[in-house]
Amino acid sequence: MIGFAVGSPADTRNAYSDRVLSPEETFDRVRPLLSRFGVTRIARHTGLDRIGLPVWCAYTPNARSIAVAQGKGLTDPEAKVSAVMEALERAVACEPAVGTMVATARTLRASGRTVELLPCLIAAGQQDIGPDEELAWALGSDLISGREILVPLAAALLDRTLHSRFWMSSDGLASGNVVEEAILHGLLERIERDAHVLWGISGREHRYGCCVAPESLGDAALNGLVERIGAAGLDLRLFEITSDIGIPCFLALLGPPDIATRGGGRFVEVTSGCGAHVFPARAAIRAVTEAAQSRLTFISGARDDVFPETFNRPLPELTRQAFLAEPSRRAIASPQVGGSLEALLRHTVDHLTSAGVQSAIALRLSANALPFSVVKIFVPKLENPDGDRARRFGPRALSKALAS
């Protein structure tokens, strides 16, 4: 079972990090393993864009998912290790070191086991898993109840060379120096994706009324990013999209200053990024840096999941209208919670529980002997991002749409 015991305190040398080691220490630990996991080179892409925000890429030419992993950060070491860790977690998710048992859901339940069929992740055109179908199950741990829960291994795989009943996605896939670090980041990503879906289907007044001025968060690093973006001649819109979960979430949009008033805009002219964190400023920084990283995705043209037609798509009208939103200067309170990894993880799980989420499953995918951990997080009640699934929306999104 995965618990909350953390072997070492969060790195206090960087006020913006939840990692138990510095970026340099993490890179030194994983560097000898890069070739084993297919990483052939690492490149700094920062200079391809005029913003100057650190963005790095890690290349895995023979990857069974995408071949290019990106990473961003406030510094070059952070961005470099971010790219490398993303490449490693994707490689592990293609061939996880996890034990399985082959059985039917009915048999497992009859033996007293708890199973989660994850119907929300069934791929488009595929049937739900039946109670009498034999398949491989992997043992995860419920972070809320503490129970062991069996999930279909196929739901965690990212090997696109295989046919799967499940939607293959990196959503909820995360890595860290220790397993708790990976769990925290996987949970935050699931909360962020859920919040983004709910924001997108909300009414116009709510959707654009949550635009905030970045300066109102009073954070030096965030203010520095805003200055860089302005100096690069770009416009930023930041939206607080926090859901009923209560963990701060932000959406950032970057585009040309005239994008809201001129016609004929293209999809690639505006990039977006989302971020979630216990502390609002860190959530906003994650959103802004991801939006800047997305610009380099289009500028470099290196990602193998970005197709030529992407560059010809028109800008959606709802995106254009977002730049007409007037930012408000309202205070956003930061919670009174300790900055240790254990405190942040407990705070996050407690908020999920308070919002009525009954299950948050962590499935460890990496071997114990590795100097890093990879997990897949499943939170069945939360909404999932766009994807080729049989069910586009879940109950939370449908309720939000009706209310709007």
TITIVEX-456803 format. One record per residue (C-alpha): residue number from 1; residue in one letter; x, y, z. Coordinates in nm, 4 decimals. Example, Ala and Ser with C-alpha at 12.3 -4.5 7.8 and 13.67 -1.06 7.14 Angstrom:
// residues 2
   nr  rest         u         v         w
    1     A    1.2300   -0.4500    0.7800
    2     S    1.3670   -0.1060    0.7140
//
This chain:
// residues 404
   nr  rest         u         v         w
    1     M    0.0000    0.0000    0.0000
    2     I    0.1172    0.3530   -0.0790
    3     G    0.1279    0.5721    0.2307
    4     F    0.2161    0.9293    0.3176
    5     A    0.5525    0.8710    0.4856
    6     V    0.8140    1.0837    0.3134
    7     G    1.1792    0.9970    0.3455
    8     S    1.3194    1.3496    0.3305
    9     P    1.1841    1.7044    0.3570
   10     A    1.0903    1.9165    0.0581
   11     D    1.3773    2.1122   -0.0916
   12     T    1.3848    2.4384    0.1041
   13     R    1.6444    2.5940   -0.1257
   14     N    1.3724    2.6729   -0.3796
   15     A    1.0528    2.8311   -0.2506
   16     Y    0.8723    2.7266   -0.5686
   17     S    0.9594    2.3566   -0.5561
   18     D    0.7859    2.0570   -0.3986
   19     R    1.0744    1.8266   -0.4884
   20     V    1.2793    1.6499   -0.2233
   21     L    1.5959    1.7073   -0.4268
   22     S    1.7278    1.9969   -0.6316
   23     P    1.6943    1.9746   -1.0122
   24     E    2.0675    1.9194   -1.0416
   25     E    2.0609    1.6304   -0.7927
   26     T    1.7631    1.4714   -0.9661
   27     F    1.9335    1.4924   -1.3054
   28     D    2.2540    1.3383   -1.1696
   29     R    2.0513    1.0444   -1.0336
   30     V    1.8635    0.9673   -1.3559
   31     R    2.1318    1.0551   -1.6114
   32     P    2.2925    0.7069   -1.6139
   33     L    1.9511    0.5567   -1.6987
   34     L    1.8572    0.7791   -1.9940
   35     S    1.9851    0.5511   -2.2699
   36     R    1.8192    0.2510   -2.1053
   37     F    1.4849    0.4290   -2.1349
   38     G    1.5466    0.5446   -2.4915
   39     V    1.6455    0.9083   -2.4348
   40     T    1.9123    0.9913   -2.6944
   41     R    1.9523    1.3659   -2.6520
   42     I    1.8334    1.6699   -2.4607
   43     A    1.7941    2.0119   -2.6216
   44     R    1.7391    2.3665   -2.4962
   45     H    1.4595    2.5270   -2.6986
   46     T    1.4399    2.8510   -2.5007
   47     G    1.6020    3.0705   -2.7651
   48     L    1.3523    2.9778   -3.0353
   49     D    1.1000    3.2159   -2.8774
   50     R    1.1401    3.5779   -2.7763
   51     I    0.9874    3.5309   -2.4294
   52     G    1.3041    3.3666   -2.2973
   53     L    1.1309    3.1312   -2.0538
   54     P    1.3407    2.8134   -2.0047
   55     V    1.2010    2.5254   -2.2131
   56     W    1.3882    2.2010   -2.2824
   57     C    1.3079    1.8847   -2.4784
   58     A    1.4093    1.5206   -2.4358
   59     Y    1.4078    1.2983   -2.7450
   60     T    1.3197    0.9275   -2.7470
   61     P    1.3173    0.8358   -3.1201
   62     N    1.1902    0.4795   -3.0722
   63     A    0.9225    0.5699   -2.8186
   64     R    0.5958    0.3812   -2.8251
   65     S    0.4009    0.6971   -2.7424
   66     I    0.5300    1.0381   -2.8530
   67     A    0.9004    1.0842   -2.9232
   68     V    0.9439    1.4370   -2.7855
   69     A    0.8955    1.5264   -2.4195
   70     Q    0.8972    1.8901   -2.3105
   71     G    0.9771    2.0558   -1.9827
   72     K    0.9586    2.4100   -1.8519
   73     G    1.0643    2.5900   -1.5369
   74     L    1.1816    2.9152   -1.3875
   75     T    1.5429    2.8070   -1.4429
   76     D    1.7291    2.5965   -1.6979
   77     P    1.7997    2.3096   -1.4544
   78     E    1.4293    2.2917   -1.3667
   79     A    1.3225    2.2861   -1.7327
   80     K    1.5860    2.0300   -1.8296
   81     V    1.4973    1.7828   -1.5565
   82     S    1.1268    1.8404   -1.6210
   83     A    1.1694    1.7288   -1.9827
   84     V    1.3789    1.4282   -1.8824
   85     M    1.1336    1.3142   -1.6150
   86     E    0.8434    1.3405   -1.8592
   87     A    1.0318    1.1221   -2.1065
   88     L    1.1073    0.8684   -1.8322
   89     E    0.7496    0.8494   -1.7067
   90     R    0.6194    0.7921   -2.0593
   91     A    0.8763    0.5166   -2.1160
   92     V    0.7797    0.3462   -1.7895
   93     A    0.4083    0.3699   -1.8780
   94     C    0.4798    0.1773   -2.1998
   95     E    0.6323   -0.1132   -2.0065
   96     P    0.5461   -0.0817   -1.6368
   97     A    0.7114   -0.2963   -1.3715
   98     V    0.3883   -0.3946   -1.2006
   99     G    0.2555   -0.7317   -1.0976
  100     T   -0.0787   -0.8420   -1.2387
  101     M   -0.3428   -1.1081   -1.1890
  102     V   -0.5726   -1.2377   -1.4616
  103     A   -0.9319   -1.2827   -1.3501
  104     T   -1.2855   -1.1577   -1.3991
  105     A   -1.4351   -0.8735   -1.1996
  106     R   -1.7045   -1.1064   -1.0693
  107     T   -1.4489   -1.3568   -0.9410
  108     L   -1.2426   -1.0895   -0.7720
  109     R   -1.5427   -0.9354   -0.6008
  110     A   -1.6609   -1.2755   -0.4843
  111     S   -1.3221   -1.3246   -0.3187
  112     G   -1.3604   -0.9983   -0.1276
  113     R   -1.1445   -0.7834   -0.3548
  114     T   -1.2368   -0.4270   -0.4526
  115     V   -1.2217   -0.3532   -0.8248
  116     E   -1.2676   -0.0347   -1.0305
  117     L   -1.3659   -0.0930   -1.3944
  118     L   -1.2982    0.2712   -1.4977
  119     P   -1.5823    0.3016   -1.7516
  120     C   -1.5024    0.6738   -1.7813
  121     L   -1.1778    0.5811   -1.9628
  122     I   -1.3190    0.3341   -2.2162
  123     A   -1.2084    0.4318   -2.5677
  124     A   -1.4519    0.5472   -2.8341
  125     G   -1.6121    0.2563   -3.0167
  126     Q   -1.5265    0.0102   -2.7383
  127     Q   -1.7590   -0.1706   -2.4990
  128     D   -1.7383   -0.1461   -2.1224
  129     I   -1.5576   -0.4242   -1.9398
  130     G   -1.8089   -0.6965   -1.8573
  131     P   -1.8201   -0.8674   -1.5160
  132     D   -1.7217   -1.2039   -1.6657
  133     E   -1.4378   -1.0899   -1.8928
  134     E   -1.0912   -1.2085   -1.8025
  135     L   -0.8241   -0.9407   -1.8089
  136     A   -0.5042   -0.8352   -1.6358
  137     W   -0.5533   -0.6381   -1.3147
  138     A   -0.2976   -0.4289   -1.1256
  139     L   -0.3114   -0.3439   -0.7563
  140     G   -0.3430    0.0229   -0.6673
  141     S   -0.3973    0.2048   -0.3411
  142     D   -0.6917    0.4325   -0.2618
  143     L   -0.5494    0.7508   -0.1120
  144     I   -0.8823    0.8334    0.0531
  145     S   -0.9944    0.5057    0.2099
  146     G   -0.6552    0.3362    0.2319
  147     R   -0.7979    0.0245    0.0663
  148     E   -0.6273   -0.1774   -0.2023
  149     I   -0.8146   -0.1492   -0.5326
  150     L   -0.7601   -0.3505   -0.8495
  151     V   -0.7745   -0.1602   -1.1797
  152     P   -0.7349   -0.2850   -1.5391
  153     L   -0.3660   -0.2604   -1.6251
  154     A   -0.4578   -0.1531   -1.9794
  155     A   -0.6011    0.1720   -1.8415
  156     A   -0.2501    0.2753   -1.7290
  157     L   -0.0572    0.1803   -2.0419
  158     L    0.0741    0.4391   -2.2879
  159     D    0.2019    0.1975   -2.5543
  160     R    0.0366    0.3202   -2.8731
  161     T    0.1621    0.0194   -3.0687
  162     L   -0.1017   -0.1877   -2.8872
  163     H   -0.4759   -0.2028   -2.9390
  164     S   -0.6561   -0.1082   -2.6190
  165     R   -1.0103   -0.0943   -2.4885
  166     F   -0.9038    0.2138   -2.2956
  167     W   -0.8265    0.5720   -2.3980
  168     M   -0.4485    0.6085   -2.3881
  169     S   -0.3473    0.9309   -2.2188
  170     S   -0.0773    1.0732   -1.9955
  171     D   -0.3469    1.2396   -1.7836
  172     G   -0.2658    1.1564   -1.4206
  173     L    0.0725    1.0097   -1.5140
  174     A    0.3465    1.1627   -1.2996
  175     S    0.7005    1.1071   -1.1781
  176     G    0.9079    1.2158   -0.8820
  177     N    1.2186    1.1490   -0.6774
  178     V    0.9959    0.9555   -0.4349
  179     V    0.6535    0.8023   -0.4821
  180     E    0.4751    1.0664   -0.2700
  181     E    0.6181    1.3389   -0.4924
  182     A    0.4795    1.1650   -0.8000
  183     I    0.1398    1.1128   -0.6334
  184     L    0.1065    1.4806   -0.5438
  185     H    0.1774    1.5951   -0.8983
  186     G   -0.0514    1.3317   -1.0478
  187     L   -0.3362    1.4382   -0.8189
  188     L   -0.2845    1.8052   -0.8971
  189     E   -0.2950    1.7304   -1.2687
  190     R   -0.6243    1.5424   -1.2352
  191     I   -0.7734    1.8295   -1.0323
  192     E   -0.6491    2.0803   -1.2913
  193     R   -0.7969    1.8887   -1.5860
  194     D   -1.1311    1.8535   -1.4073
  195     A   -1.1420    2.2267   -1.3320
  196     H   -1.0593    2.3152   -1.6925
  197     V   -1.3436    2.1011   -1.8264
  198     L   -1.5921    2.2554   -1.5825
  199     W   -1.4756    2.6078   -1.6719
  200     G   -1.5112    2.5369   -2.0426
  201     I   -1.8758    2.4330   -2.0192
  202     S   -1.9794    2.7077   -1.7765
  203     G   -2.1810    3.0085   -1.8851
  204     R   -2.0172    3.3014   -2.0611
  205     E   -2.0507    3.5335   -1.7596
  206     H   -1.8715    3.2926   -1.5281
  207     R   -1.6166    3.1839   -1.7871
  208     Y   -1.4831    3.5306   -1.8573
  209     G   -1.5730    3.6857   -1.5224
  210     C   -1.2978    3.4939   -1.3435
  211     C   -1.0196    3.6801   -1.5271
  212     V   -0.7665    3.8087   -1.2723
  213     A   -0.4725    4.0475   -1.2855
  214     P   -0.1557    3.8425   -1.2182
  215     E   -0.0173    4.1233   -1.0004
  216     S   -0.2988    4.0679   -0.7508
  217     L   -0.1306    3.7463   -0.6388
  218     G    0.1677    3.9487   -0.5164
  219     D    0.4328    3.6992   -0.6251
  220     A    0.7747    3.8121   -0.7477
  221     A    0.8369    3.5181   -0.9809
  222     L    0.4926    3.5503   -1.1399
  223     N    0.5411    3.9249   -1.1836
  224     G    0.8730    3.8543   -1.3550
  225     L    0.7020    3.6207   -1.6019
  226     V    0.4396    3.8855   -1.6776
  227     E    0.7130    4.1396   -1.7471
  228     R    0.8870    3.8987   -1.9875
  229     I    0.5639    3.8358   -2.1720
  230     G    0.4923    4.2070   -2.2045
  231     A    0.8468    4.2777   -2.3241
  232     A    0.7978    4.0101   -2.5912
  233     G    0.4974    4.2005   -2.7248
  234     L    0.2388    3.9451   -2.6162
  235     D   -0.0900    3.9713   -2.4308
  236     L   -0.1690    3.7526   -2.1284
  237     R   -0.5077    3.6612   -1.9853
  238     L   -0.5147    3.4687   -1.6578
  239     F   -0.8335    3.3024   -1.5364
  240     E   -0.8879    3.1538   -1.1932
  241     I   -1.0802    2.8340   -1.2713
  242     T   -1.0768    2.6740   -0.9253
  243     S   -1.3574    2.4195   -0.8912
  244     D   -1.5546    2.3055   -0.5871
  245     I   -1.2517    2.0919   -0.4953
  246     G   -1.0985    2.4118   -0.3600
  247     I   -0.7420    2.3525   -0.4826
  248     P   -0.6353    2.6692   -0.6718
  249     C   -0.6378    2.6272   -1.0507
  250     F   -0.5546    2.8782   -1.3238
  251     L   -0.5763    2.8964   -1.7013
  252     A   -0.3358    3.1216   -1.8924
  253     L   -0.3787    3.2361   -2.2526
  254     L   -0.0980    3.3999   -2.4521
  255     G   -0.1487    3.5745   -2.7841
  256     P   -0.0746    3.8820   -2.9972
  257     P   -0.2043    4.2117   -2.8523
  258     D   -0.4515    4.2585   -3.1399
  259     I   -0.5895    3.9041   -3.1376
  260     A   -0.9239    4.0127   -2.9890
  261     T   -0.9953    4.2852   -3.2446
  262     R   -0.8673    4.1636   -3.5792
  263     G   -1.0178    3.8883   -3.7889
  264     G   -0.8593    3.5804   -3.9379
  265     G   -0.6691    3.4627   -3.6316
  266     R   -0.5165    3.1156   -3.6343
  267     F   -0.5368    2.8506   -3.3663
  268     V   -0.1582    2.8460   -3.3187
  269     E   -0.1403    3.2190   -3.2466
  270     V   -0.2901    3.1643   -2.9018
  271     T   -0.1472    2.9100   -2.6615
  272     S   -0.2884    2.8008   -2.3303
  273     G   -0.1652    2.6458   -2.0112
  274     C   -0.3285    2.5220   -1.6917
  275     G   -0.1869    2.4766   -1.3474
  276     A   -0.3054    2.3577   -1.0068
  277     H   -0.1343    2.3802   -0.6713
  278     V   -0.2137    2.4191   -0.3041
  279     F   -0.0652    2.7694   -0.3209
  280     P   -0.2338    3.0040   -0.5743
  281     A    0.0849    3.1723   -0.6968
  282     R    0.2453    2.8395   -0.7810
  283     A   -0.0691    2.7312   -0.9665
  284     A   -0.0629    3.0541   -1.1693
  285     I    0.3085    3.0131   -1.2469
  286     R    0.2453    2.6612   -1.3737
  287     A   -0.0312    2.7880   -1.6026
  288     V    0.1764    3.0732   -1.7453
  289     T    0.4888    2.8639   -1.7989
  290     E    0.2859    2.5910   -1.9702
  291     A    0.1330    2.8468   -2.2063
  292     A    0.4842    2.9685   -2.2913
  293     Q    0.6013    2.6094   -2.3416
  294     S    0.3092    2.5493   -2.5783
  295     R    0.4304    2.8371   -2.7959
  296     L    0.7594    2.6550   -2.8414
  297     T    0.5695    2.3385   -2.9301
  298     F    0.4353    2.5170   -3.2378
  299     I    0.7503    2.7202   -3.3094
  300     S    0.9843    2.4198   -3.3020
  301     G    0.7451    2.1909   -3.4886
  302     A    0.9231    1.8982   -3.3240
  303     R    0.6357    1.7304   -3.1389
  304     D    0.5153    1.4291   -3.3340
  305     D    0.1584    1.4683   -3.2063
  306     V    0.1156    1.8103   -3.3731
  307     F   -0.0090    1.7627   -3.7270
  308     P    0.0246    2.0011   -4.0265
  309     E   -0.3461    2.0877   -4.0270
  310     T   -0.3050    2.2319   -3.6757
  311     F   -0.1258    2.5322   -3.8253
  312     N   -0.4172    2.6116   -4.0574
  313     R   -0.7009    2.5851   -3.8069
  314     P   -0.8904    2.9075   -3.7392
  315     L   -0.8896    3.0535   -3.3901
  316     P   -1.2054    2.9471   -3.1992
  317     E   -1.4365    3.2392   -3.1320
  318     L   -1.4570    3.1588   -2.7615
  319     T   -1.0783    3.1868   -2.7376
  320     R   -1.0785    3.5225   -2.9157
  321     Q   -1.3452    3.6542   -2.6801
  322     A   -1.1381    3.5533   -2.3787
  323     F   -0.8942    3.8346   -2.4595
  324     L   -1.1797    4.0841   -2.4208
  325     A   -1.2159    3.9858   -2.0546
  326     E   -1.1274    4.2618   -1.8094
  327     P   -0.8835    4.1419   -1.5395
  328     S   -0.9917    4.2100   -1.1823
  329     R   -0.7565    4.2903   -0.8959
  330     R   -0.9165    4.0762   -0.6289
  331     A   -0.7218    3.9161   -0.3490
  332     I   -0.6722    3.5394   -0.3661
  333     A   -0.5953    3.3973   -0.0258
  334     S   -0.3230    3.1390    0.0227
  335     P   -0.4083    2.8502    0.2584
  336     Q   -0.2414    2.8114    0.5950
  337     V   -0.0676    2.4824    0.5299
  338     G    0.2887    2.3676    0.5762
  339     G    0.5146    2.3477    0.2734
  340     S    0.6382    1.9939    0.3326
  341     L    0.5538    1.7283    0.0758
  342     E    0.3503    1.5336    0.3314
  343     A    0.1486    1.8421    0.4314
  344     L    0.0733    1.9338    0.0702
  345     L   -0.0364    1.5803   -0.0127
  346     R   -0.2615    1.5505    0.2910
  347     H   -0.4149    1.8927    0.2204
  348     T   -0.4914    1.7891   -0.1382
  349     V   -0.6474    1.4559   -0.0414
  350     D   -0.8522    1.6228    0.2337
  351     H   -0.9969    1.8678   -0.0191
  352     L   -1.0961    1.5864   -0.2513
  353     T   -1.2692    1.4097    0.0369
  354     S   -1.4519    1.7255    0.1474
  355     A   -1.5837    1.7703   -0.2068
  356     G   -1.7398    1.4233   -0.2021
  357     V   -1.4730    1.2402   -0.4009
  358     Q   -1.4789    0.8852   -0.2698
  359     S   -1.1824    0.7307   -0.4477
  360     A   -0.8405    0.8490   -0.5688
  361     I   -0.6309    0.5538   -0.6795
  362     A   -0.2521    0.5577   -0.7075
  363     L   -0.0958    0.2819   -0.9164
  364     R    0.2820    0.2633   -0.8969
  365     L    0.4304    0.1737   -1.2364
  366     S    0.8061    0.1932   -1.1747
  367     A    1.0361   -0.0667   -1.0230
  368     N    1.1372   -0.0077   -0.6611
  369     A    1.5072   -0.0219   -0.7501
  370     L    1.4917    0.2866   -0.9744
  371     P    1.6068    0.6233   -0.8352
  372     F    1.2733    0.7775   -0.9361
  373     S    0.9064    0.6830   -0.9082
  374     V    0.6266    0.6853   -1.1654
  375     V    0.2575    0.6585   -1.0783
  376     K   -0.0727    0.6682   -1.2604
  377     I   -0.3503    0.8453   -1.0730
  378     F   -0.7149    0.7542   -1.1302
  379     V   -0.9894    0.9728   -0.9827
  380     P   -1.3020    0.8304   -1.1499
  381     K   -1.5376    1.1040   -1.0268
  382     L   -1.3331    1.3878   -1.1774
  383     E   -1.3743    1.4958   -1.5392
  384     N   -1.1185    1.4048   -1.8043
  385     P   -0.9774    1.6322   -2.0773
  386     D   -1.0643    1.6074   -2.4458
  387     G   -0.9947    1.2615   -2.5795
  388     D   -1.1157    0.9786   -2.7971
  389     R   -1.3377    0.8255   -2.5283
  390     A   -1.6779    0.6587   -2.5366
  391     R   -1.7973    0.9084   -2.2719
  392     R   -1.6974    1.2691   -2.3328
  393     F   -1.8376    1.4009   -2.0038
  394     G   -1.9118    1.2613   -1.6603
  395     P   -2.1748    1.3551   -1.3998
  396     R   -1.9869    1.6619   -1.2739
  397     A   -1.9704    1.8192   -1.6190
  398     L   -2.3312    1.7337   -1.7019
  399     S   -2.4489    1.8893   -1.3747
  400     K   -2.2407    2.1999   -1.4416
  401     A   -2.3797    2.2323   -1.7933
  402     L   -2.7384    2.2075   -1.6691
  403     A   -2.6731    2.4638   -1.3972
  404     S   -2.5218    2.7030   -1.6535
//
